[in-house]
């Protein structure tokens, strides 16, 4: 009895680890001489998405941000768009230091 208990105790962490791994099942069906491959994966898999962090137009208007303040332009390339937006903001801050003082507390 002690032997069985000690074996289970030693194997318990490995059993937990194996249950947390993503399980993928592949089914192959033949239909009219065409094979269809269906993959099922674990439903709770999180995907990381590069979502740009920029203020909405509503946020800018609600906090009375000047109309000439740069706006984020989404071209489909988030890295390039974020870099362009950052550079435009920095240039605006340098050209408008007094107006920047009024809005520097905002999440822009």
VOBA-1610 file (N, C-alpha, C; in pm, whole numbers, padded with zeros to 5 digits, always signed):
BEGIN
Unk+00082-00119+00000Unk+00000+00000+00000Unk+00087+00125+00000Unk+00194+00124+00081Unk+00284+00239+00085Unk+00353+00258-00050Unk+00384+00149-00117Unk+00450+00156-00246Unk+00359+00222-00350Unk+00235+00184-00352Unk+00140+00241-00447Unk+00122+00390-00418Unk+00109+00423-00292Unk+00091+00563-00254Unk+00213+00647-00293Unk+00333+00596-00270Unk+00453+00671-00304Unk+00469+00685-00456Unk+00431+00583-00532Unk+00437+00593-00679Unk+00339+00698-00728Unk+00218+00697-00675Unk+00119+00798-00714Unk+00164+00938-00676Unk+00225+00950-00561Unk+00273+01079-00516Unk+00384+01131-00607Unk+00470+01044-00654Unk+00577+01084-00745Unk+00524+01115-00885Unk+00422+01045-00930Unk+00369+01065-01064Unk+00266+01177-01072Unk+00211+01220-00960Unk+00106+01321-00958Unk+00145+01450-01031Unk+00265+01509-01008Unk+00300+01631-01081Unk+00306+01610-01234Unk+00352+01494-01276Unk+00360+01467-01419Unk+00220+01453-01480Unk+00128+01396-01404Unk-00009+01385-01452Unk-00073+01522-01466Unk-00048+01610-01371Unk-00102+01746-01378Unk-00044+01820-01498Unk+00085+01806-01520Unk+00152+01874-01631Unk+00096+01827-01764Unk+00074+01698-01777Unk+00025+01645-01904Unk-00117+01692-01933Unk-00198+01721-01832Unk-00334+01768-01854Unk-00335+01914-01898Unk-00235+01992-01864Unk-00231+02133-01899Unk-00180+02158-02040Unk-00121+02059-02102Unk-00068+02075-02236Unk-00183+02087-02336Unk-00161+02164-02441Unk-00261+02180-02545Unk-00275+02048-02619Unk-00398+02005-02631Unk-00422+01878-02697Unk-00481+01906-02834Unk-00423+01843-02934Unk-00469+01861-03070Unk-00509+01725-03126Unk-00627+01720-03182Unk-00677+01599-03243Unk-00692+01624-03392Unk-00643+01535-03472Unk-00655+01549-03617Unk-00740+01435-03670Unk-00844+01473-03742Unk-00933+01375-03803Unk-00920+01387-03954Unk-00913+01275-04021Unk-00907+01277-04166Unk-01029+01203-04219Unk-01105+01271-04305Unk-01224+01211-04363Unk-01206+01205-04514Unk-01252+01097-04573Unk-01244+01083-04718Unk-01382+01106-04776Unk-01390+01202-04869Unk-01519+01235-04928Unk-01497+01257-05077Unk-01551+01168-05158Unk-01537+01177-05303Unk-01391+01189-05346Unk-01308+01103-05296Unk-01165+01100-05328Unk-01091+01226-05284Unk-01149+01303-05198Unk-01081+01420-05142Unk-01068+01397-04992Unk-00952+01424-04939Unk-00935+01408-04796Unk-00946+01544-04729Unk-01021+01549-04623Unk-01044+01671-04547Unk-00978+01652-04411Unk-00895+01745-04371Unk-00828+01738-04242Unk-00894+01840-04149Unk-00942+01790-04036Unk-01007+01875-03937Unk-00922+01872-03812Unk-00885+01989-03762Unk-00806+01994-03640Unk-00890+02056-03529Unk-00890+01989-03415Unk-00958+02042-03299Unk-00852+02073-03195Unk-00858+02192-03140Unk-00762+02230-03037Unk-00836+02269-02912Unk-00762+02282-02806Unk-00819+02320-02677Unk-00880+02459-02689Unk-00998+02477-02633Unk-01074+02601-02652Unk-01018+02719-02573Unk-00950+02696-02464Unk-00905+02806-02378Unk-00764+02854-02409Unk-00724+02848-02533Unk-00592+02894-02572Unk-00599+03044-02597Unk-00515+03122-02529Unk-00515+03266-02545Unk-00422+03305-02659Unk-00465+03402-02737Unk-00382+03453-02843Unk-00344+03597-02809Unk-00222+03632-02840Unk-00172+03766-02813Unk-00189+03848-02940Unk-00253+03962-02925Unk-00279+04047-03040Unk-00213+04182-03013Unk-00150+04235-03115Unk-00086+04365-03104Unk-00192+04472-03128Unk-00252+04519-03018Unk-00358+04618-03028Unk-00299+04755-03000Unk-00317+04849-03092Unk-00262+04981-03069Unk-00331+05051-02953Unk-00252+05126-02876Unk-00306+05197-02762Unk-00307+05346-02796Unk-00420+05396-02841Unk-00432+05536-02874Unk-00570+05584-02830Unk-00583+05713-02802Unk-00712+05765-02756Unk-00814+05774-02869Unk-00939+05752-02834Unk-01046+05763-02934Unk-01080+05910-02957Unk-01151+05934-03063Unk-01193+06071-03095Unk-01284+06126-02986Unk-01367+06040-02929Unk-01457+06081-02820Unk-01376+06125-02698Unk-01272+06049-02667Unk-01187+06082-02553Unk-01119+06218-02575Unk-01069+06240-02695Unk-01001+06366-02725Unk-01096+06485-02714Unk-01218+06470-02765Unk-01315+06579-02758Unk-01363+06602-02615Unk-01385+06495-02541Unk-01433+06507-02403Unk-01331+06579-02314Unk-01202+06564-02344Unk-01097+06626-02263Unk-01041+06752-02328Unk-01110+06802-02429Unk-01078+06929-02495Unk-00933+06934-02546Unk-00894+06827-02612Unk-00763+06823-02676Unk-00772+06906-02804Unk-00674+06991-02832Unk-00680+07075-02952Unk-00700+06995-03080Unk-00767+07057-03177Unk-00798+06989-03303Unk-00673+06960-03385Unk-00567+07036-03366Unk-00446+07011-03445Unk-00354+06907-03380Unk-00398+06850-03266Unk-00320+06742-03204Unk-00323+06622-03297Unk-00209+06551-03314Unk-00202+06437-03407Unk-00303+06328-03372Unk-00358+06267-03474Unk-00451+06155-03459Unk-00382+06028-03508Unk-00418+05917-03445Unk-00364+05788-03486Unk-00426+05747-03619Unk-00343+05709-03714Unk-00391+05665-03845Unk-00360+05516-03860Unk-00463+05435-03872Unk-00448+05290-03881Unk-00433+05249-04027Unk-00313+05205-04063Unk-00287+05160-04200Unk-00277+05008-04209Unk-00294+04940-04095Unk-00285+04795-04093Unk-00149+04744-04046Unk-00055+04833-04024Unk+00077+04796-03974Unk+00095+04862-03837Unk+00057+04793-03728Unk+00056+04857-03595Unk+00191+04912-03551Unk+00300+04844-03583Unk+00432+04893-03540Unk+00466+05025-03608Unk+00445+05032-03738Unk+00472+05154-03812Unk+00376+05266-03771Unk+00249+05231-03753Unk+00149+05331-03713Unk+00179+05388-03575Unk+00217+05303-03480Unk+00251+05349-03346Unk+00374+05439-03348Unk+00474+05403-03427Unk+00595+05484-03436Unk+00565+05620-03497Unk+00484+05621-03602Unk+00447+05747-03667Unk+00368+05836-03571Unk+00273+05778-03500Unk+00191+05853-03405Unk+00278+05912-03293Unk+00370+05833-03243Unk+00460+05878-03137Unk+00545+05997-03185Unk+00602+05985-03305Unk+00685+06093-03360Unk+00605+06221-03381Unk+00482+06207-03433Unk+00397+06325-03455Unk+00361+06392-03322Unk+00336+06311-03219Unk+00305+06369-03087Unk+00426+06446-03033Unk+00545+06387-03045Unk+00665+06453-02993Unk+00689+06585-03063Unk+00669+06589-03194Unk+00685+06714-03268Unk+00581+06817-03223Unk+00458+06773-03201Unk+00353+06864-03156Unk+00386+06920-03018Unk+00436+06833-02928Unk+00473+06877-02793Unk+00582+06985-02800Unk+00679+06967-02888Unk+00788+07064-02900Unk+00740+07196-02958Unk+00646+07191-03052Unk+00595+07314-03115Unk+00494+07388-03028Unk+00429+07316-02937Unk+00322+07374-02856Unk+00344+07347-02707Unk+00451+07395-02647Unk+00477+07362-02506Unk+00370+07416-02411Unk+00315+07534-02437Unk+00214+07590-02348Unk+00083+07511-02356Unk+00044+07468-02475Unk-00077+07387-02490Unk-00057+07246-02437Unk+00067+07198-02449Unk+00099+07065-02396Unk+00083+07062-02244Unk+00120+07169-02176Unk+00108+07177-02030Unk-00036+07153-01984Unk-00133+07196-02065Unk-00274+07182-02029Unk-00324+07039-02044Unk-00261+06959-02131Unk-00311+06825-02157Unk-00212+06715-02120Unk-00100+06748-02058Unk+00001+06646-02032Unk-00043+06541-01931Unk-00146+06569-01852Unk-00195+06473-01754Unk-00283+06366-01819Unk-00323+06385-01944Unk-00409+06289-02014Unk-00330+06172-02067Unk-00401+06061-02091Unk-00338+05941-02146Unk-00338+05953-02298Unk-00237+06022-02350Unk-00228+06041-02495Unk-00109+05964-02544
//
